[in-house]
């Protein structure tokens, strides 16, 4: 190594603890005083669980002592993986990676680990109720970008899924050929998510909760199929999605002409970023966040028609041969309303210039984050942070 000198790598000792556990202690040593120690423990029990735990500690000395660029660094890295069957219908999985931002870059010789700048961890529990036909999953995940020093924490994330289709118009004991309405099937799934994105220095402080985003999504689908004119199969489907949020936001057009020579404007609880020059910004939009339950929804409809055309071509000759072919022509139609229209309530139109000729659509359901829309010279700009 050009900075740490000659080295001996991965020397150590292996321990067979018992039939289910083993351990390995290895290390690296460098001629200029740097070293790394790793403890790796693996465990496994057939049909029950398996996993491993690894902890690494490194002390590095870069350059020669006394040189102007000489420095010493100590860092660590921890990883844990675990898979376990708790019950026949319940599983637990964990994949945890945590450590110093520059550990992999300084202490590994694998290219994929050296160039990676994303550390990700996740813990999840999945279970199902076979008789009721429901699947549930709850998880927590953590992601850290070692280059930008941004941390994203998602906890908890809950998934609910109706595994079996529900036929609301079908008798429990089906006899004969079902009628078209007895084939109407319903499916449903839901998700609850809570996410925080913050810098490393603010992680674990009260400031991190300013970027908290959470809500719930429901999705239901209804479809069926039936025959028309004996040979045509018609498949209509209706899809419905609804979102639940704990807050909404109100957009207000404001005059920013008074901000000439200033780079920020305080409006309510949000700081609006502007780019003012000698003439000043002309107008902008401010956002005020309102606590309280709010909803948004969308729906779509589709229908398709298809059939099958069979053909058979026989060839004459000493060996009887035939070619069978199938054509499946289909035609479909789908409809999704324009939810950007004001009557649906997704967006609020607001003017962003004094002459009221430029309109910006502002979402009522965007998560907290200060933004400013402004007219500067002959163009409109937007900055968020």
C-alpha positions in Angstrom: 0.0 0.0 0.0 1.6 3.4 -1.0 0.4 5.1 2.2 0.7 2.3 4.8 3.6 0.2 3.5 4.0 -3.5 3.1 1.4 -5.7 4.7 0.2 -9.1 5.7 -3.5 -9.6 5.2 -6.2 -12.0 6.6 -4.0 -13.9 9.0 -5.8 -15.4 12.0 -7.4 -18.4 13.6 -10.6 -20.4 13.1 -12.7 -21.8 16.1 -15.3 -24.5 15.7 -17.4 -23.8 18.8 -20.0 -26.5 18.4 -22.2 -28.1 15.7 -24.1 -24.8 15.2 -21.6 -22.1 15.8 -18.1 -21.2 14.6 -15.9 -18.1 14.8 -13.0 -16.6 12.9 -10.6 -13.9 14.1 -8.4 -12.4 11.3 -6.4 -9.2 10.9 -4.1 -7.1 8.7 -0.8 -5.5 9.8 1.1 -2.9 7.9 4.8 -1.9 8.0 4.1 1.7 9.1 1.9 0.8 12.1 -1.6 0.4 10.7 -3.7 -2.6 11.5 -7.2 -4.1 11.2 -8.9 -6.8 13.3 -12.1 -8.6 12.3 -14.2 -11.0 14.3 -16.7 -13.1 12.3 -19.2 -15.4 13.9 -21.5 -17.7 11.9 -24.4 -19.8 13.3 -27.0 -22.1 11.8 -29.6 -24.6 12.8 -31.3 -26.5 10.1 -34.9 -25.6 9.5 -34.8 -23.0 12.3 -32.3 -20.1 11.8 -29.0 -19.1 10.2 -27.0 -15.9 10.2 -23.7 -14.2 11.0 -22.1 -11.4 12.9 -19.0 -9.4 12.0 -17.2 -6.6 13.7 -14.1 -4.9 12.3 -11.9 -2.3 13.9 -9.1 -0.5 12.0 -6.4 2.0 13.1 -4.6 3.6 10.1 -1.6 5.8 9.8 -1.2 7.5 6.5 2.2 8.7 5.4 5.4 9.0 7.4 5.3 10.5 10.9 6.5 14.1 10.7 5.3 14.7 7.2 2.8 17.6 6.7 0.2 15.2 5.3 0.6 12.6 8.0 -2.6 11.6 9.8 -4.1 8.9 12.0 -7.6 7.5 11.7 -9.5 4.9 13.7 -12.9 3.5 12.5 -15.1 0.5 12.7 -17.7 -1.5 10.8 -20.5 -3.8 12.0 -22.7 -6.2 10.0 -25.3 -8.7 11.0 -27.5 -10.9 9.0 -30.2 -13.3 10.4 -32.9 -15.5 8.9 -35.3 -17.3 11.2 -38.6 -19.2 10.8 -40.6 -18.3 13.9 -43.7 -20.3 13.0 -44.7 -22.1 9.8 -46.3 -18.9 8.6 -44.0 -16.3 10.2 -40.4 -15.3 9.2 -37.9 -12.9 10.6 -35.1 -11.4 8.4 -32.4 -8.9 9.3 -29.6 -7.4 7.3 -27.7 -4.7 9.2 -24.7 -2.7 8.1 -23.3 0.2 10.1 -20.0 1.9 10.5 -17.7 4.8 9.7 -18.3 6.5 6.4 -14.8 5.9 5.1 -14.2 2.4 6.5 -14.8 0.4 3.3 -12.9 2.8 1.2 -9.8 2.5 3.4 -9.9 -1.1 4.6 -11.1 -3.3 1.8 -9.6 -4.4 -1.4 -12.8 -5.5 -3.1 -13.8 -3.1 -5.9 -17.5 -3.2 -5.2 -17.0 -2.3 -1.6 -14.5 0.5 -2.4 -16.8 2.3 -4.8 -20.0 1.9 -2.9 -21.4 5.0 -1.2 -24.6 3.6 0.2 -25.0 1.6 3.4 -28.3 0.0 3.8 -29.9 -2.0 6.6 -33.3 -3.6 7.0 -35.3 -5.7 9.5 -38.6 -7.3 8.6 -41.2 -9.7 10.0 -43.6 -11.4 7.6 -46.6 -13.4 8.6 -49.7 -14.8 7.0 -53.1 -16.1 8.0 -53.8 -18.8 5.5 -57.4 -19.5 6.5 -58.4 -15.8 6.4 -56.2 -15.2 3.3 -54.3 -12.2 4.7 -50.5 -11.4 4.5 -48.8 -8.9 6.8 -45.3 -7.5 6.8 -43.7 -4.9 9.1 -40.2 -3.6 8.5 -37.7 -0.9 9.3 -34.9 0.2 7.0 -32.0 2.6 7.3 -30.0 4.0 4.4 -26.9 6.2 4.6 -25.1 7.9 1.8 -21.4 8.1 2.7 -20.7 10.8 0.2 -23.5 13.3 0.8 -23.9 12.3 4.5 -27.6 12.0 4.1 -29.5 9.5 6.3 -33.0 8.0 5.4 -34.9 6.1 8.1 -38.1 4.3 7.3 -39.8 2.9 10.3 -42.3 1.4 10.5 -43.4 0.3 7.1 -46.4 -1.9 7.2 -47.8 -3.9 4.3 -51.3 -5.5 4.3 -52.4 -7.7 1.5 -55.5 -9.8 0.8 -53.9 -12.9 -0.7 -57.1 -14.5 -1.9 -59.6 -12.9 -4.2 -63.0 -12.1 -2.8 -66.1 -13.0 -4.8 -68.9 -11.0 -3.1 -71.7 -12.2 -5.4 -70.8 -15.9 -5.4 -72.5 -18.5 -3.2 -70.2 -20.4 -0.9 -71.2 -23.7 -2.6 -70.9 -23.1 -6.3 -73.1 -25.3 -8.5 -73.2 -25.2 -12.2 -71.7 -22.6 -14.4 -71.3 -19.2 -12.6 -73.1 -16.3 -14.0 -71.2 -13.2 -15.1 -71.7 -11.2 -11.9 -70.6 -14.2 -9.8 -67.1 -13.8 -11.4 -66.7 -10.3 -10.1 -63.6 -10.4 -7.9 -62.1 -7.9 -5.4 -58.5 -7.6 -4.3 -57.1 -5.2 -1.7 -53.8 -4.1 -0.3 -52.6 -1.3 2.0 -49.4 0.3 3.0 -48.4 2.5 5.9 -45.1 4.3 5.6 -43.1 6.7 7.8 -39.9 8.2 6.5 -37.3 10.7 7.7 -34.5 12.1 5.6 -31.9 14.2 7.4 -28.2 14.9 7.4 -25.9 12.9 9.6 -25.2 15.8 12.0 -29.0 16.2 12.7 -29.8 12.5 13.0 -31.0 11.7 16.5 -31.8 15.4 17.3 -35.2 17.1 17.5 -34.5 18.7 14.1 -34.8 15.4 12.3 -38.5 15.2 12.9 -39.1 18.3 10.8 -38.6 16.1 7.7 -40.9 13.3 9.0 -43.3 12.1 6.3 -45.9 9.5 7.0 -49.2 8.4 5.5 -51.3 5.4 4.4 -52.3 4.1 1.0 -55.2 1.9 0.1 -55.6 0.1 -3.2 -58.7 -1.9 -4.3 -59.3 -3.5 -7.7 -62.5 -5.1 -9.0 -62.5 -7.1 -12.2 -64.5 -9.8 -13.9 -64.7 -11.5 -17.3 -67.6 -12.9 -19.4 -68.2 -14.1 -22.9 -70.0 -12.1 -25.7 -71.2 -13.7 -28.9 -69.7 -17.0 -27.7 -66.2 -16.3 -28.9 -65.3 -12.9 -27.4 -64.0 -12.6 -23.9 -64.6 -9.2 -22.2 -62.5 -8.3 -19.2 -63.5 -5.0 -17.4 -61.5 -3.7 -14.4 -61.9 -0.8 -12.0 -59.0 0.4 -9.9 -59.3 2.7 -6.9 -56.4 4.2 -4.8 -56.8 6.4 -1.8 -54.1 8.2 0.4 -54.5 9.3 4.0 -52.3 12.1 5.3 -52.0 13.7 8.8 -51.4 17.2 7.3 -52.2 19.3 4.2 -50.7 22.5 3.0 -52.1 25.8 1.9 -50.4 27.8 -0.9 -50.5 31.7 -0.9 -49.3 34.1 -3.5 -47.1 36.8 -2.0 -45.3 39.9 -3.2 -41.5 39.6 -2.9 -40.6 43.0 -4.3 -39.5 44.1 -0.9 -36.8 41.5 -0.7 -34.4 43.3 -3.0 -30.9 42.7 -1.8 -32.0 39.9 0.5 -31.5 36.2 -0.1 -34.2 34.9 2.3 -37.7 35.7 3.3 -39.4 34.5 6.5 -43.0 33.6 6.0 -44.9 31.9 8.7 -42.9 28.8 9.8 -41.2 28.3 6.4 -38.1 30.0 5.0 -38.6 30.9 1.4 -35.5 30.9 -0.7 -35.4 33.6 -3.4 -32.8 34.8 -5.9 -33.1 38.6 -5.7 -30.9 40.9 -7.7 -30.9 44.7 -7.9 -34.4 44.7 -9.1 -35.6 42.2 -6.5 -37.9 39.2 -7.0 -41.4 40.0 -8.2 -43.6 37.4 -6.7 -43.7 34.0 -5.1 -45.7 31.3 -3.3 -45.6 30.6 0.4 -46.8 27.3 2.0 -48.5 27.0 5.4 -49.0 23.5 6.8 -52.3 22.6 8.4 -52.5 19.7 10.8 -55.5 17.5 10.4 -56.7 14.4 8.6 -56.8 14.8 4.8 -57.3 12.4 1.9 -56.6 12.2 -1.8 -57.9 9.6 -4.2 -57.8 8.5 -7.8 -59.5 5.8 -9.9 -59.2 4.4 -13.4 -61.3 2.1 -15.6 -60.2 -0.3 -18.3 -61.8 -2.9 -20.5 -60.3 -5.4 -23.0 -61.8 -7.7 -25.5 -59.9 -10.7 -26.9 -60.5 -14.0 -28.7 -58.6 -16.9 -30.1 -58.5 -18.0 -33.7 -57.2 -21.5 -34.4 -55.9 -22.7 -37.7 -54.7 -26.1 -39.1 -52.7 -26.5 -42.2 -52.2 -30.1 -43.4 -49.4 -31.1 -45.9 -49.7 -33.9 -48.4 -46.9 -36.4 -48.8 -45.6 -39.8 -47.7 -45.4 -38.5 -44.1 -48.5 -36.8 -42.8 -47.6 -33.4 -41.4 -49.8 -30.6 -40.1 -49.1 -27.1 -38.8 -51.4 -25.7 -36.1 -51.4 -22.0 -35.3 -53.2 -19.7 -32.9 -53.9 -16.0 -33.2 -55.0 -14.0 -30.2 -56.3 -10.6 -31.4 -57.1 -8.1 -28.6 -58.4 -4.6 -28.1 -58.4 -2.5 -25.0 -59.6 0.8 -23.7 -58.6 2.6 -20.5 -59.7 5.8 -18.8 -58.0 7.9 -16.1 -59.4 11.3 -15.3 -57.2 14.4 -15.2 -56.8 14.8 -11.5 -54.9 18.0 -12.1 -58.1 19.8 -12.6 -59.2 22.1 -9.7 -62.5 20.2 -9.1 -60.5 17.2 -7.8 -58.8 19.2 -5.1 -55.2 17.9 -5.7 -53.7 21.2 -6.6 -54.2 24.9 -5.8 -53.6 27.3 -8.7 -51.6 30.4 -7.5 -50.2 33.4 -9.4 -46.4 33.7 -9.3 -46.1 37.2 -10.8 -47.6 40.6 -10.1 -49.4 40.8 -13.4 -51.1 37.5 -12.6 -50.3 36.0 -15.9 -48.1 33.1 -14.7 -49.9 30.4 -12.7 -48.3 27.5 -10.7 -50.2 24.4 -9.6 -49.2 23.7 -5.9 -49.9 20.3 -4.5 -52.0 20.2 -1.3 -50.3 16.9 -0.2 -46.6 17.6 -0.6 -44.6 16.9 2.5 -42.9 19.5 4.6 -40.0 21.3 2.9 -39.6 25.0 2.3 -40.0 26.1 -1.4 -40.2 29.3 -3.3 -41.5 30.0 -6.8 -40.3 33.3 -8.1 -40.2 35.4 -11.3 -36.8 36.7 -12.0 -36.2 38.8 -15.1 -38.0 37.0 -17.9 -38.1 33.5 -16.4 -39.7 31.6 -13.5 -37.5 29.7 -11.1 -38.1 27.3 -8.2 -35.8 26.4 -5.3 -36.4 23.9 -2.5 -34.3 22.8 0.4 
